[in-house]
C-alpha cells in the first residue's frame, strides 16, 4: 500500500476537467518517493476520483481518456519501469491525451 492512496484497487477513475468528466490514469515510477508524492498531489488538484498507480503494476490505459506518466530522472533517463510501460502500451497510448513529467534533483 502506498500511504493513503489505494493505488492497487481501481487506477482509472473519473476526473473533472472543466465541465467534462474525463477518466484519468496517473502512472508513476519513483525510486525514493518524490515522483509518487507529485502524482498524489496531482490527484488532489485534479479533483474527482483520480488515483495514482505504480508503473511496475502495468495498469491498462485502455479505459482512460488522459494518461499522466511520471518518473524520477537518473543519469538523464527515466526509470526502466516507465520505459517498459510505454513500450508495452505504446499502441494504446497513441490515441490518448498524454502528459509526462519528470522529477530530478541534479542533472549535471
N, C-alpha and C positions, 0 to 999 in steps of 0.2 A: 504494500500500500504506500502511495506517495503522499505522505502528510494527510491533509484533509480532502484531497481531490480523489474521488473514486474513479480513477482513470481506467480501470480494468472492467468496468461494467458496460457502459454504452458510450463509446468515444464520439459518435456522431450525434449531435444534439442540435436543437434549434437556437439560432441567434437572431436578434432583430437588427437588421441593417436598414436604417431609415424606417420605412413602413412595410418593408418586405421581410418575410421570415425566410432566413437562409439557414440551411444545415451547414454547420461549420465543424471541421475536424482540425484540431491543433496537434501536430506531431512533433515531439521534441526528443533530441538526444543530448544528454547532459552528463558530463564527466563528474563534476563537483556539485551540481545542483543549481547553478546560476541560470542556465538556459531554461530549466524546468520552472524556476521561480518566475521568469519572464512569461513563460507560457501560462502559468496560473494568473499572473497579472492581466494578461490579455483576456482570459475568460471573464475576469471581474469587469473589465472595461467594456467588453462587447455586450455584456448582459445576456439575458436569456438563459439557456441551459448549456452553454459551451463547456466542454471538458477537454482536458489535456490527455494525450495518450503517449506512451513511450514508443519511439521508433522501433525498438527491439521487438515489440509485440506485433508489428506489421499490421496495423489496423487498415482494413479495406476502405479506400476512399470512394468507392462506387456510389454510395448514397449521399455524399457530401456535395454541396454547391461550391463551397470555398474550402481550400486546404491551406493551412498555415504550417510551414515547415521551419523548425528552429534547430540550430546546432551550435555547440561550442566550436570555436575555431582553434586548431592546434597546428602549428607549422604551416599556416596559410591553407589548411584543408578542413573540411567538415569532418565530423566523426564518421567512422565507417558505417554505423547503423543507419545514418541518414542517406548515405550514398547507396547502400543496399536497398533501402526503402524506395528511393527514386527509381533505381534500376528495376526493381520488381514490379512497380506500379506505373511505369512510365507511360504506357498506353492509356490507363485510366486517368492520369494526371493531365494529359494533353488537352482535354476538353474542360478542365476546371479553372476557375479563378484561383490563382495561387499566389501566396505571399511567402517570402522567405526572409528569415532574419538570422543573423549570426551574432555570437557573443564572444568577444576576445578581450583579454586584458592587455596583452602586449603583442604587437605584430612585427617586432624587429627581429 
